[in-house]
Amino acid sequence: MYRVILKQKRISVGESKQRLVTGLEVLAQAAVEISKLENEIQVMAPELAITKKTLAETMIVLSKEKADAEIEQNIVAKDSAIAQEQETAAAVMKEEAEKQLAQSVPLLEEATRVLKELNKGDLYSLATMRVPTQTVITVMELSCHMFGHKPTKQNLG
């Protein structure tokens, strides 16, 4: 019985010893790896400092550019709103002009038809009148406007 207990204890102690040895080997390997990583960190530290400095400068430039872009965006938005208002106003003016044109075209066609029907005899009969009627005066004013002249009353007498 004593031998059995002793054998079990030796096996248990042997296993514990093996675990401790293995653990120490792993710790030794980890220490080597840690020293390698520390060396790499020391080598890369200046590069990291340069990268940090470059990053800080880039962030400053980006913040300035972002502020400038926001200002430009606000200006463009205002210009766009003004252009939209002008477009709306132009559309309204276009509608009004088209309405007036629609009213004017039949009158112009009628006036053109009447002018084509005029002959020399009609003008001679107008010349013989001492005092023209209001209708004749209106027609003559219209004729002056059509030919691009300013209608004026001339005293021939």
C-alpha positions in Angstrom: 0.0 0.0 0.0 2.8 2.3 0.9 4.4 1.5 -2.4 1.2 2.2 -4.3 0.8 5.6 -2.6 4.4 6.4 -3.3 4.1 5.4 -6.9 1.0 7.6 -7.3 2.7 10.5 -5.6 5.8 10.1 -7.8 3.6 10.1 -10.9 1.7 13.1 -9.7 4.8 15.0 -8.8 6.4 14.0 -12.2 3.4 15.3 -14.0 3.4 18.6 -12.0 7.2 18.9 -12.7 6.6 18.3 -16.4 3.9 21.0 -16.4 6.1 23.4 -14.6 9.0 22.7 -17.0 6.7 23.1 -20.0 5.3 26.3 -18.5 8.8 27.7 -17.9 9.7 26.9 -21.5 6.6 28.7 -22.8 7.4 31.7 -20.6 11.0 31.7 -21.9 9.7 31.6 -25.5 7.2 34.4 -24.7 10.0 36.5 -23.2 12.0 36.1 -26.4 9.0 37.1 -28.5 8.3 40.0 -26.2 11.9 41.3 -26.6 11.6 40.9 -30.4 8.3 42.9 -30.3 9.9 45.6 -28.1 12.8 45.9 -30.6 10.3 46.2 -33.4 8.3 48.9 -31.5 11.5 50.8 -30.8 12.5 50.6 -34.5 9.0 51.7 -35.6 8.6 54.5 -33.0 10.1 57.2 -35.1 8.0 56.1 -38.1 4.9 56.2 -35.9 5.7 59.7 -34.7 6.1 60.9 -38.2 2.8 59.2 -39.2 1.1 60.8 -36.2 2.4 64.2 -37.2 1.4 63.7 -40.8 -2.1 62.6 -39.7 -2.5 65.6 -37.5 -1.5 67.9 -40.4 -3.9 66.1 -42.7 -6.7 66.4 -40.2 -6.1 70.2 -40.0 -6.1 70.5 -43.8 -9.3 68.4 -44.0 -11.1 70.5 -41.4 -10.2 73.7 -43.3 -11.3 72.1 -46.6 -14.5 70.9 -45.0 -15.3 74.4 -43.7 -14.6 75.9 -47.1 -16.8 73.2 -48.7 -19.6 74.0 -46.3 -19.3 77.7 -47.2 -19.4 76.9 -50.9 -22.3 74.6 -50.4 -24.2 77.4 -48.7 -23.4 79.8 -51.5 -24.5 77.3 -54.1 -27.7 76.6 -52.2 -28.5 80.4 -52.1 -27.7 80.8 -55.8 -29.8 77.8 -56.6 -32.8 79.2 -54.6 -32.4 82.6 -56.4 -32.2 80.8 -59.8 -35.3 78.8 -58.9 -37.1 82.1 -58.1 -36.0 83.7 -61.3 -37.0 80.6 -63.3 -40.5 80.8 -61.7 -40.8 84.5 -62.4 -39.7 83.8 -66.0 -42.3 81.1 -66.4 -45.0 83.5 -65.2 -43.8 86.2 -67.6 -43.7 83.7 -70.4 -47.3 82.6 -69.7 -48.5 86.3 -69.6 -46.6 87.0 -72.9 -48.2 83.9 -74.5 -51.6 85.1 -73.4 -51.0 88.5 -74.8 -49.6 87.0 -78.0 -52.7 84.8 -78.3 -54.9 87.9 -78.0 -52.7 89.9 -80.4 -52.3 87.4 -83.2 -55.9 87.5 -84.4 -55.9 91.3 -84.3 -52.6 91.4 -86.3 -54.0 89.0 -88.8 -57.2 91.1 -89.2 -55.1 94.3 -89.6 -52.9 92.6 -92.2 -56.0 91.5 -94.1 -57.5 95.0 -94.0 -54.2 96.5 -95.2 -54.0 94.1 -98.1 -57.5 95.2 -99.1 -56.6 98.9 -99.2 -56.0 100.4 -102.5 -54.9 103.8 -103.9 -58.4 105.0 -104.2 -59.1 104.6 -100.5 -56.1 106.8 -99.7 -57.2 109.5 -102.3 -60.6 109.6 -100.6 -58.9 110.1 -97.3 -56.9 113.0 -98.7 -60.0 114.8 -99.8 -61.5 114.8 -96.3 -61.1 118.1 -94.4 -61.6 116.6 -91.0 -61.0 112.8 -90.7 -63.3 110.8 -88.6 -62.1 109.1 -85.3 -62.0 105.7 -87.0 -59.7 107.1 -89.8 -57.4 108.6 -87.2 -57.2 105.3 -85.2 -56.5 103.3 -88.4 -53.7 105.7 -89.4 -52.2 105.6 -85.9 -52.3 101.8 -86.2 -50.6 102.0 -89.6 -47.9 104.2 -88.2 -47.2 101.7 -85.4 -47.1 98.8 -87.9 -44.5 100.6 -90.0 -42.5 101.6 -86.9 -43.2 105.3 -87.0 -44.4 107.5 -84.2 -47.9 108.8 -85.0 -47.9 112.7 -84.7 -50.4 115.3 -85.7 -49.0 117.5 -88.3 -50.5 120.8 -89.2 -50.4 121.1 -93.0 -52.6 124.1 -93.2 
